[in-house]
Amino acid sequence: MQLARWGKGTINQAILSPDGRLLAVASSRGIYLYDAGTLEEMRFVETGAWIASVASSPDGYGRSGAAPLLASGSWDGTVRLWGVR
């Protein structure tokens, strides 16, 4: 029995944020963000590229408590930083 479905397209990686509240899924369509407690989709980040990997800043946040930062690596050889609210 399927309990949940995370992301769409081909899934390459899934990570849990350092605070345990956010699940980020790297896929062939972009980055899907889920509430880790409810598994509800919170946001989709359209990247325009096939995402191979995703990572969160170690403290889960950017400088001065700004929006959490995610870094994505894509198959086209680029690394991008994303501010996630």
Jmol script that loads the backbone (N, CA, C; Angstrom):
load data "model"
ATOM      1  N   MET A   1       0.841  -1.166   0.000  1.00  0.00           N
ATOM      2  CA  MET A   1       0.000   0.000   0.000  1.00  0.00           C
ATOM      3  C   MET A   1       0.897   1.244   0.000  1.00  0.00           C
ATOM      4  N   GLN A   2       0.641   2.167  -0.912  1.00  0.00           N
ATOM      5  CA  GLN A   2       1.385   3.430  -0.980  1.00  0.00           C
ATOM      6  C   GLN A   2       0.929   4.344   0.139  1.00  0.00           C
ATOM      7  N   LEU A   3       1.881   4.838   0.919  1.00  0.00           N
ATOM      8  CA  LEU A   3       1.555   5.745   2.019  1.00  0.00           C
ATOM      9  C   LEU A   3       1.687   7.204   1.631  1.00  0.00           C
ATOM     10  N   ALA A   4       2.604   7.505   0.725  1.00  0.00           N
ATOM     11  CA  ALA A   4       2.817   8.885   0.299  1.00  0.00           C
ATOM     12  C   ALA A   4       3.532   8.885  -1.038  1.00  0.00           C
ATOM     13  N   ARG A   5       3.394   9.994  -1.741  1.00  0.00           N
ATOM     14  CA  ARG A   5       4.139  10.184  -2.985  1.00  0.00           C
ATOM     15  C   ARG A   5       4.778  11.557  -2.917  1.00  0.00           C
ATOM     16  N   TRP A   6       6.098  11.571  -3.020  1.00  0.00           N
ATOM     17  CA  TRP A   6       6.833  12.822  -2.932  1.00  0.00           C
ATOM     18  C   TRP A   6       7.456  13.131  -4.262  1.00  0.00           C
ATOM     19  N   GLY A   7       7.212  14.333  -4.738  1.00  0.00           N
ATOM     20  CA  GLY A   7       7.795  14.759  -5.996  1.00  0.00           C
ATOM     21  C   GLY A   7       7.088  14.163  -7.190  1.00  0.00           C
ATOM     22  N   LYS A   8       7.473  14.647  -8.323  1.00  0.00           N
ATOM     23  CA  LYS A   8       6.936  14.158  -9.584  1.00  0.00           C
ATOM     24  C   LYS A   8       8.103  14.086 -10.543  1.00  0.00           C
ATOM     25  N   GLY A   9       8.016  13.243 -11.532  1.00  0.00           N
ATOM     26  CA  GLY A   9       9.146  13.042 -12.415  1.00  0.00           C
ATOM     27  C   GLY A   9      10.096  12.026 -11.808  1.00  0.00           C
ATOM     28  N   THR A  10      11.354  12.095 -12.173  1.00  0.00           N
ATOM     29  CA  THR A  10      12.367  11.196 -11.635  1.00  0.00           C
ATOM     30  C   THR A  10      12.973  11.817 -10.380  1.00  0.00           C
ATOM     31  N   ILE A  11      12.914  11.105  -9.265  1.00  0.00           N
ATOM     32  CA  ILE A  11      13.457  11.594  -7.999  1.00  0.00           C
ATOM     33  C   ILE A  11      14.912  11.180  -7.897  1.00  0.00           C
ATOM     34  N   ASN A  12      15.777  12.138  -7.608  1.00  0.00           N
ATOM     35  CA  ASN A  12      17.203  11.874  -7.502  1.00  0.00           C
ATOM     36  C   ASN A  12      17.704  11.896  -6.065  1.00  0.00           C
ATOM     37  N   GLN A  13      17.083  12.691  -5.209  1.00  0.00           N
ATOM     38  CA  GLN A  13      17.528  12.788  -3.820  1.00  0.00           C
ATOM     39  C   GLN A  13      16.427  13.419  -2.988  1.00  0.00           C
ATOM     40  N   ALA A  14      16.369  13.049  -1.718  1.00  0.00           N
ATOM     41  CA  ALA A  14      15.469  13.686  -0.752  1.00  0.00           C
ATOM     42  C   ALA A  14      16.269  13.930   0.518  1.00  0.00           C
ATOM     43  N   ILE A  15      16.105  15.124   1.112  1.00  0.00           N
ATOM     44  CA  ILE A  15      16.812  15.454   2.353  1.00  0.00           C
ATOM     45  C   ILE A  15      15.835  16.052   3.357  1.00  0.00           C
ATOM     46  N   LEU A  16      16.181  15.914   4.614  1.00  0.00           N
ATOM     47  CA  LEU A  16      15.442  16.521   5.700  1.00  0.00           C
ATOM     48  C   LEU A  16      16.235  17.724   6.184  1.00  0.00           C
ATOM     49  N   SER A  17      15.567  18.849   6.397  1.00  0.00           N
ATOM     50  CA  SER A  17      16.262  20.051   6.872  1.00  0.00           C
ATOM     51  C   SER A  17      16.834  19.796   8.264  1.00  0.00           C
ATOM     52  N   PRO A  18      17.860  20.561   8.660  1.00  0.00           N
ATOM     53  CA  PRO A  18      18.480  20.360   9.973  1.00  0.00           C
ATOM     54  C   PRO A  18      17.494  20.454  11.145  1.00  0.00           C
ATOM     55  N   ASP A  19      16.477  21.280  11.015  1.00  0.00           N
ATOM     56  CA  ASP A  19      15.507  21.401  12.108  1.00  0.00           C
ATOM     57  C   ASP A  19      14.412  20.333  12.034  1.00  0.00           C
ATOM     58  N   GLY A  20      14.439  19.491  10.994  1.00  0.00           N
ATOM     59  CA  GLY A  20      13.491  18.394  10.868  1.00  0.00           C
ATOM     60  C   GLY A  20      12.107  18.784  10.412  1.00  0.00           C
ATOM     61  N   ARG A  21      11.927  20.020   9.971  1.00  0.00           N
ATOM     62  CA  ARG A  21      10.592  20.491   9.600  1.00  0.00           C
ATOM     63  C   ARG A  21      10.302  20.440   8.107  1.00  0.00           C
ATOM     64  N   LEU A  22      11.333  20.355   7.282  1.00  0.00           N
ATOM     65  CA  LEU A  22      11.156  20.449   5.843  1.00  0.00           C
ATOM     66  C   LEU A  22      11.811  19.261   5.143  1.00  0.00           C
ATOM     67  N   LEU A  23      11.112  18.695   4.182  1.00  0.00           N
ATOM     68  CA  LEU A  23      11.646  17.642   3.329  1.00  0.00           C
ATOM     69  C   LEU A  23      11.806  18.238   1.933  1.00  0.00           C
ATOM     70  N   ALA A  24      13.010  18.220   1.400  1.00  0.00           N
ATOM     71  CA  ALA A  24      13.276  18.748   0.058  1.00  0.00           C
ATOM     72  C   ALA A  24      13.564  17.581  -0.872  1.00  0.00           C
ATOM     73  N   VAL A  25      12.907  17.567  -2.010  1.00  0.00           N
ATOM     74  CA  VAL A  25      13.035  16.479  -2.975  1.00  0.00           C
ATOM     75  C   VAL A  25      13.551  17.031  -4.300  1.00  0.00           C
ATOM     76  N   ALA A  26      14.708  16.537  -4.730  1.00  0.00           N
ATOM     77  CA  ALA A  26      15.303  16.931  -6.016  1.00  0.00           C
ATOM     78  C   ALA A  26      14.754  16.013  -7.097  1.00  0.00           C
ATOM     79  N   SER A  27      14.216  16.603  -8.159  1.00  0.00           N
ATOM     80  CA  SER A  27      13.622  15.784  -9.208  1.00  0.00           C
ATOM     81  C   SER A  27      13.953  16.324 -10.593  1.00  0.00           C
ATOM     82  N   SER A  28      13.511  15.596 -11.580  1.00  0.00           N
ATOM     83  CA  SER A  28      13.731  16.004 -12.963  1.00  0.00           C
ATOM     84  C   SER A  28      12.905  17.227 -13.335  1.00  0.00           C
ATOM     85  N   ARG A  29      11.946  17.594 -12.520  1.00  0.00           N
ATOM     86  CA  ARG A  29      11.088  18.752 -12.797  1.00  0.00           C
ATOM     87  C   ARG A  29      11.429  19.982 -11.970  1.00  0.00           C
ATOM     88  N   GLY A  30      12.206  19.818 -10.905  1.00  0.00           N
ATOM     89  CA  GLY A  30      12.536  20.926 -10.017  1.00  0.00           C
ATOM     90  C   GLY A  30      12.700  20.428  -8.600  1.00  0.00           C
ATOM     91  N   ILE A  31      12.423  21.301  -7.632  1.00  0.00           N
ATOM     92  CA  ILE A  31      12.556  20.951  -6.221  1.00  0.00           C
ATOM     93  C   ILE A  31      11.182  21.041  -5.568  1.00  0.00           C
ATOM     94  N   TYR A  32      10.778  19.951  -4.934  1.00  0.00           N
ATOM     95  CA  TYR A  32       9.524  19.911  -4.193  1.00  0.00           C
ATOM     96  C   TYR A  32       9.839  20.040  -2.713  1.00  0.00           C
ATOM     97  N   LEU A  33       9.077  20.861  -2.005  1.00  0.00           N
ATOM     98  CA  LEU A  33       9.259  21.064  -0.572  1.00  0.00           C
ATOM     99  C   LEU A  33       8.002  20.594   0.153  1.00  0.00           C
ATOM    100  N   TYR A  34       8.224  19.781   1.175  1.00  0.00           N
ATOM    101  CA  TYR A  34       7.125  19.202   1.941  1.00  0.00           C
ATOM    102  C   TYR A  34       7.286  19.511   3.418  1.00  0.00           C
ATOM    103  N   ASP A  35       6.162  19.659   4.107  1.00  0.00           N
ATOM    104  CA  ASP A  35       6.168  19.726   5.557  1.00  0.00           C
ATOM    105  C   ASP A  35       6.502  18.317   6.041  1.00  0.00           C
ATOM    106  N   ALA A  36       7.584  18.157   6.777  1.00  0.00           N
ATOM    107  CA  ALA A  36       8.030  16.825   7.187  1.00  0.00           C
ATOM    108  C   ALA A  36       7.064  16.158   8.162  1.00  0.00           C
ATOM    109  N   GLY A  37       6.294  16.944   8.888  1.00  0.00           N
ATOM    110  CA  GLY A  37       5.343  16.375   9.847  1.00  0.00           C
ATOM    111  C   GLY A  37       4.075  15.867   9.203  1.00  0.00           C
ATOM    112  N   THR A  38       3.548  16.630   8.237  1.00  0.00           N
ATOM    113  CA  THR A  38       2.267  16.271   7.623  1.00  0.00           C
ATOM    114  C   THR A  38       2.432  15.662   6.228  1.00  0.00           C
ATOM    115  N   LEU A  39       3.630  15.818   5.642  1.00  0.00           N
ATOM    116  CA  LEU A  39       3.943  15.388   4.274  1.00  0.00           C
ATOM    117  C   LEU A  39       3.132  16.144   3.222  1.00  0.00           C
ATOM    118  N   GLU A  40       2.587  17.288   3.606  1.00  0.00           N
ATOM    119  CA  GLU A  40       1.851  18.142   2.671  1.00  0.00           C
ATOM    120  C   GLU A  40       2.839  18.937   1.826  1.00  0.00           C
ATOM    121  N   GLU A  41       2.578  18.991   0.506  1.00  0.00           N
ATOM    122  CA  GLU A  41       3.432  19.787  -0.373  1.00  0.00           C
ATOM    123  C   GLU A  41       3.257  21.257  -0.036  1.00  0.00           C
ATOM    124  N   MET A  42       4.377  21.924   0.240  1.00  0.00           N
ATOM    125  CA  MET A  42       4.340  23.329   0.614  1.00  0.00           C
ATOM    126  C   MET A  42       4.688  24.241  -0.555  1.00  0.00           C
ATOM    127  N   ARG A  43       5.600  23.777  -1.393  1.00  0.00           N
ATOM    128  CA  ARG A  43       6.062  24.630  -2.489  1.00  0.00           C
ATOM    129  C   ARG A  43       6.757  23.783  -3.549  1.00  0.00           C
ATOM    130  N   PHE A  44       6.687  24.273  -4.772  1.00  0.00           N
ATOM    131  CA  PHE A  44       7.447  23.692  -5.868  1.00  0.00           C
ATOM    132  C   PHE A  44       8.336  24.785  -6.426  1.00  0.00           C
ATOM    133  N   VAL A  45       9.626  24.505  -6.554  1.00  0.00           N
ATOM    134  CA  VAL A  45      10.577  25.464  -7.117  1.00  0.00           C
ATOM    135  C   VAL A  45      10.867  25.039  -8.547  1.00  0.00           C
ATOM    136  N   GLU A  46      10.368  25.810  -9.489  1.00  0.00           N
ATOM    137  CA  GLU A  46      10.613  25.546 -10.914  1.00  0.00           C
ATOM    138  C   GLU A  46      12.026  25.978 -11.221  1.00  0.00           C
ATOM    139  N   THR A  47      12.888  25.043 -11.575  1.00  0.00           N
ATOM    140  CA  THR A  47      14.301  25.338 -11.768  1.00  0.00           C
ATOM    141  C   THR A  47      14.704  25.444 -13.235  1.00  0.00           C
ATOM    142  N   GLY A  48      13.911  24.887 -14.120  1.00  0.00           N
ATOM    143  CA  GLY A  48      14.266  24.906 -15.531  1.00  0.00           C
ATOM    144  C   GLY A  48      15.374  23.927 -15.877  1.00  0.00           C
ATOM    145  N   ALA A  49      15.737  23.072 -14.924  1.00  0.00           N
ATOM    146  CA  ALA A  49      16.801  22.091 -15.153  1.00  0.00           C
ATOM    147  C   ALA A  49      16.499  20.833 -14.350  1.00  0.00           C
ATOM    148  N   TRP A  50      17.092  19.737 -14.765  1.00  0.00           N
ATOM    149  CA  TRP A  50      16.969  18.458 -14.077  1.00  0.00           C
ATOM    150  C   TRP A  50      17.854  18.528 -12.840  1.00  0.00           C
ATOM    151  N   ILE A  51      17.272  18.441 -11.651  1.00  0.00           N
ATOM    152  CA  ILE A  51      18.020  18.577 -10.397  1.00  0.00           C
ATOM    153  C   ILE A  51      18.548  17.215  -9.955  1.00  0.00           C
ATOM    154  N   ALA A  52      19.862  17.149  -9.778  1.00  0.00           N
ATOM    155  CA  ALA A  52      20.520  15.902  -9.380  1.00  0.00           C
ATOM    156  C   ALA A  52      20.642  15.791  -7.866  1.00  0.00           C
ATOM    157  N   SER A  53      20.852  16.939  -7.192  1.00  0.00           N
ATOM    158  CA  SER A  53      21.045  16.900  -5.745  1.00  0.00           C
ATOM    159  C   SER A  53      20.590  18.199  -5.109  1.00  0.00           C
ATOM    160  N   VAL A  54      20.326  18.119  -3.821  1.00  0.00           N
ATOM    161  CA  VAL A  54      19.897  19.288  -3.059  1.00  0.00           C
ATOM    162  C   VAL A  54      20.520  19.197  -1.664  1.00  0.00           C
ATOM    163  N   ALA A  55      20.863  20.360  -1.096  1.00  0.00           N
ATOM    164  CA  ALA A  55      21.433  20.413   0.254  1.00  0.00           C
ATOM    165  C   ALA A  55      20.896  21.648   0.960  1.00  0.00           C
ATOM    166  N   SER A  56      20.844  21.573   2.280  1.00  0.00           N
ATOM    167  CA  SER A  56      20.377  22.687   3.093  1.00  0.00           C
ATOM    168  C   SER A  56      21.560  23.291   3.834  1.00  0.00           C
ATOM    169  N   SER A  57      21.487  24.601   4.116  1.00  0.00           N
ATOM    170  CA  SER A  57      22.532  25.211   4.936  1.00  0.00           C
ATOM    171  C   SER A  57      22.533  24.496   6.293  1.00  0.00           C
ATOM    172  N   PRO A  58      23.698  24.338   6.914  1.00  0.00           N
ATOM    173  CA  PRO A  58      23.815  23.544   8.145  1.00  0.00           C
ATOM    174  C   PRO A  58      22.871  23.964   9.267  1.00  0.00           C
ATOM    175  N   ASP A  59      22.633  25.263   9.393  1.00  0.00           N
ATOM    176  CA  ASP A  59      21.721  25.720  10.444  1.00  0.00           C
ATOM    177  C   ASP A  59      20.292  25.836   9.937  1.00  0.00           C
ATOM    178  N   GLY A  60      20.087  25.510   8.658  1.00  0.00           N
ATOM    179  CA  GLY A  60      18.756  25.594   8.078  1.00  0.00           C
ATOM    180  C   GLY A  60      18.379  26.985   7.626  1.00  0.00           C
ATOM    181  N   TYR A  61      19.237  27.979   7.907  1.00  0.00           N
ATOM    182  CA  TYR A  61      18.909  29.351   7.579  1.00  0.00           C
ATOM    183  C   TYR A  61      20.093  30.065   6.949  1.00  0.00           C
ATOM    184  N   GLY A  62      19.802  31.138   6.263  1.00  0.00           N
ATOM    185  CA  GLY A  62      20.841  31.982   5.697  1.00  0.00           C
ATOM    186  C   GLY A  62      21.374  32.923   6.764  1.00  0.00           C
ATOM    187  N   ARG A  63      22.073  33.923   6.351  1.00  0.00           N
ATOM    188  CA  ARG A  63      22.660  34.896   7.274  1.00  0.00           C
ATOM    189  C   ARG A  63      21.593  35.651   8.050  1.00  0.00           C
ATOM    190  N   SER A  64      21.879  35.931   9.284  1.00  0.00           N
ATOM    191  CA  SER A  64      21.021  36.752  10.156  1.00  0.00           C
ATOM    192  C   SER A  64      19.600  36.218  10.271  1.00  0.00           C
ATOM    193  N   GLY A  65      19.443  34.912  10.233  1.00  0.00           N
ATOM    194  CA  GLY A  65      18.119  34.329  10.395  1.00  0.00           C
ATOM    195  C   GLY A  65      17.199  34.549   9.217  1.00  0.00           C
ATOM    196  N   ALA A  66      17.765  34.872   8.050  1.00  0.00           N
ATOM    197  CA  ALA A  66      16.958  35.079   6.842  1.00  0.00           C
ATOM    198  C   ALA A  66      16.306  33.761   6.427  1.00  0.00           C
ATOM    199  N   ALA A  67      15.701  33.757   5.281  1.00  0.00           N
ATOM    200  CA  ALA A  67      15.024  32.567   4.778  1.00  0.00           C
ATOM    201  C   ALA A  67      15.997  31.394   4.700  1.00  0.00           C
ATOM    202  N   PRO A  68      15.502  30.178   4.968  1.00  0.00           N
ATOM    203  CA  PRO A  68      16.352  28.996   4.813  1.00  0.00           C
ATOM    204  C   PRO A  68      16.945  28.939   3.405  1.00  0.00           C
ATOM    205  N   LEU A  69      18.170  28.445   3.315  1.00  0.00           N
ATOM    206  CA  LEU A  69      18.846  28.330   2.027  1.00  0.00           C
ATOM    207  C   LEU A  69      18.942  26.884   1.586  1.00  0.00           C
ATOM    208  N   LEU A  70      18.679  26.667   0.308  1.00  0.00           N
ATOM    209  CA  LEU A  70      18.895  25.371  -0.322  1.00  0.00           C
ATOM    210  C   LEU A  70      19.870  25.575  -1.469  1.00  0.00           C
ATOM    211  N   ALA A  71      20.737  24.614  -1.659  1.00  0.00           N
ATOM    212  CA  ALA A  71      21.618  24.603  -2.826  1.00  0.00           C
ATOM    213  C   ALA A  71      21.193  23.418  -3.679  1.00  0.00           C
ATOM    214  N   SER A  72      21.134  23.642  -4.990  1.00  0.00           N
ATOM    215  CA  SER A  72      20.789  22.539  -5.888  1.00  0.00           C
ATOM    216  C   SER A  72      21.898  22.374  -6.916  1.00  0.00           C
ATOM    217  N   GLY A  73      22.161  21.143  -7.245  1.00  0.00           N
ATOM    218  CA  GLY A  73      23.095  20.812  -8.309  1.00  0.00           C
ATOM    219  C   GLY A  73      22.309  20.166  -9.428  1.00  0.00           C
ATOM    220  N   SER A  74      22.498  20.638 -10.657  1.00  0.00           N
ATOM    221  CA  SER A  74      21.726  20.089 -11.764  1.00  0.00           C
ATOM    222  C   SER A  74      22.627  19.399 -12.777  1.00  0.00           C
ATOM    223  N   TRP A  75      21.999  18.581 -13.611  1.00  0.00           N
ATOM    224  CA  TRP A  75      22.728  17.792 -14.599  1.00  0.00           C
ATOM    225  C   TRP A  75      23.384  18.674 -15.655  1.00  0.00           C
ATOM    226  N   ASP A  76      22.985  19.943 -15.747  1.00  0.00           N
ATOM    227  CA  ASP A  76      23.630  20.829 -16.726  1.00  0.00           C
ATOM    228  C   ASP A  76      24.916  21.445 -16.170  1.00  0.00           C
ATOM    229  N   GLY A  77      25.324  21.018 -14.956  1.00  0.00           N
ATOM    230  CA  GLY A  77      26.581  21.455 -14.379  1.00  0.00           C
ATOM    231  C   GLY A  77      26.509  22.725 -13.544  1.00  0.00           C
ATOM    232  N   THR A  78      25.314  23.221 -13.260  1.00  0.00           N
ATOM    233  CA  THR A  78      25.188  24.444 -12.474  1.00  0.00           C
ATOM    234  C   THR A  78      24.810  24.139 -11.029  1.00  0.00           C
ATOM    235  N   VAL A  79      25.226  25.024 -10.140  1.00  0.00           N
ATOM    236  CA  VAL A  79      24.815  24.993  -8.738  1.00  0.00           C
ATOM    237  C   VAL A  79      24.069  26.295  -8.489  1.00  0.00           C
ATOM    238  N   ARG A  80      22.909  26.195  -7.879  1.00  0.00           N
ATOM    239  CA  ARG A  80      22.104  27.391  -7.595  1.00  0.00           C
ATOM    240  C   ARG A  80      21.750  27.431  -6.129  1.00  0.00           C
ATOM    241  N   LEU A  81      21.629  28.644  -5.578  1.00  0.00           N
ATOM    242  CA  LEU A  81      21.155  28.855  -4.213  1.00  0.00           C
ATOM    243  C   LEU A  81      19.733  29.373  -4.264  1.00  0.00           C
ATOM    244  N   TRP A  82      18.907  28.868  -3.368  1.00  0.00           N
ATOM    245  CA  TRP A  82      17.497  29.240  -3.313  1.00  0.00           C
ATOM    246  C   TRP A  82      17.156  29.686  -1.882  1.00  0.00           C
ATOM    247  N   GLY A  83      16.509  30.821  -1.764  1.00  0.00           N
ATOM    248  CA  GLY A  83      15.963  31.263  -0.477  1.00  0.00           C
ATOM    249  C   GLY A  83      14.547  30.728  -0.389  1.00  0.00           C
ATOM    250  N   VAL A  84      14.259  29.971   0.643  1.00  0.00           N
ATOM    251  CA  VAL A  84      12.956  29.294   0.769  1.00  0.00           C
ATOM    252  C   VAL A  84      12.202  29.885   1.946  1.00  0.00           C
ATOM    253  N   ARG A  85      11.058  30.442   1.679  1.00  0.00           N
ATOM    254  CA  ARG A  85      10.209  30.998   2.749  1.00  0.00           C
ATOM    255  C   ARG A  85       9.106  30.031   3.068  1.00  0.00           C
TER     256      ARG A  85
END
end "model"
wireframe off; spacefill off
backbone 0.3
color backbone group
